[in-house]
Each structure stands twice: as C-alpha cells, then as structure tokens.
Amino acid sequence: MAGNAVTQRQVLNRAFASWVARARVCLSVVAMGLAIPATAADKAFFPDEVTPEVLQQQLQTAAASAKAANKDLLVVLGANWCHDSENFVTRKLTAPAVAQVVDKRYQTLLVNVGLYEQLQAQLDVLGIPVLYGTPTVIAIDSDTARIVNRDSLDTWRSADVRSEQEAVDYFSGLPDAPPTTLMPESPALVQANQSIDAFEQAQGKRITQAFAELGKMMAAMHPNPPTDEFLKKWDNLGAVRGPMPDDLRALRASARAQDGEGADPIVLEFPDYLLFTD
C-alpha cells in the first residue's frame, strides 16, 4: 500500500490510538506505509492468519491443485486493514475483464500477512526477501515452482489507483515461465543476478530489523500519538523501502545490457541505503 508522507502522517496521528488496540497488527500497518480507519480491520477480505507451517501446507495443496487444473498459482499477500488489498481482491479480481484473464490462467491463494512476528517466516516460505507493500502478488509457474514476476512484485501495492485495464494488461503480459527457463543465462549474467539477489536479501534483513524497532516504539508510545522520533524513523524506512524495487529493476536491466554487449565480468553499482538502524 502506498501514499505520500504528508497524508500518511495526518492519518497516522488521527488513527494511532485505535491501532494500538491491535498492536501486533499495527506494526504491519506502519511498516508498509499504511494509513487506514480502524474500522477496516474488522472487515474480512482475507482469510484468517496462519503459521508459516500451515502456509507451507496451503501452498503445496494449492500448487498441486493448480497443476492438476493445468494452471499456474497466484499468491496474494494482503491484509484486511489495507484498502489496496481490499481493492485488489474485491474490485480488480472480480472485474469481468480481469477475471476472464486471471481465472483462465491462475488458481488464486489469498494469504493474510497478519501478525508481523510471523511475516518474515511467511516470506521465507514463499521465497521472497521482503514485503515492499500490500498487496504483493506472486505468480508461480506450476511446472518449475518458480516465481515468474519477480521484477514486478510491488506493482499492486498501489492497486487502489490502478485501472482495471492495467490489471488486464499486467496479467495478460506475464511470461508463461521464469525468464531463466525461457532463455539460458551466460555464466556472467548468472553471477550478476546472484549478486543482485544477495543484495536484496541483505536489504530485506535490514528492513525487517527496522520494522521490529518501529513496533517496539509503537508499543512504548501507547496510548499517545507518535513522537517526532518515530515519524523521522518511519520516513527514513519509507525512503529506503519505496525506491528499492525500481533500483533492483535497474540493476537487473544493467546486468542484461552488459551481458548483451559481452561484458565479463558484469560490473554493477549498488545503491547505498542509510537506515536508522545503522
């Protein structure tokens, strides 16, 4: 879920006291840059939260069912407190033009990110290093069990402002298989992509640590409004988390371009993010 910092701050101040009643969920709300009315938490667009172990079982069952139906698996990570998650599930996926594309090609599994204590373990089960926002929509190839939209996992965190036609175009345009199975990679490109993946994993751990610190601060502030220190750290985390997907796409594009020119080794310039936990 996305939004500008001013609006987030205004709504955060207004809703903070209500959120703390659901303190464990609040961390996810703030960590994703969310700002919602407390009543949204009472709605149930996503199923109940589950442990990572149960999620693993659900994924295996859904993947087997999808493969038997000759479909791929679409995993939607969202939350009942997120209006972008609500919009994606109740409006985008149910729009006739979108449903025609998605239902023909995918079997959908909705996952409630719920309690932040379990979020990182859930991400580990799914094979992604960090949640850039909600909803995060993961398309998984049934034949290889690999993610086919790794470079665009953050697309639907702004579902509420995206059109139905954008959804049709997005899901129609996803590849049938992971890029590495469609076109073999050179050793130099393999090494470059591995270094990019390692960079993303490392940044994901740093972001998770920052989320955890914000959660402790929220609990300590209850029932008072957020402090200037909290807001400063929150903005700092957003300044890192927000541009990361675009930075990663640029790194992968640079690697492909250099590989096309025969570069070996491929030289990449990684961003230097400054987090308040440093």
Beta strands, then each sheet from edge to edge (+ up, - down):
strand 1: 72-78
strand 2: 106-112
strand 3: 136-140
sheet 1: 2+ 1+ 3-
end
